[in-house]
């Protein structure tokens, strides 16, 4: 699968950029706000499934893909979002 196959359309980007959890979305990347990351990690640590966390924030896996959700949550292992700051 090429990058073109996973690119967001202009209307999808506009929608993503309108969400409070999104800092910025491009054709192929999503940049989440720090607050969303912190909230997502806290919910995940409390047992909420990643797909549910993202769907509640307006980003179902049918829109952004399950791999993006998985990668975002897995990044928490390298970054401590539970600390204040």
Helices and strands as residue ranges (DSSP letters): G 3-6, H 10-18, E 22-25, E 30-32, H 34-45, H 50-56, H 61-64, H 66-74, G 75-77
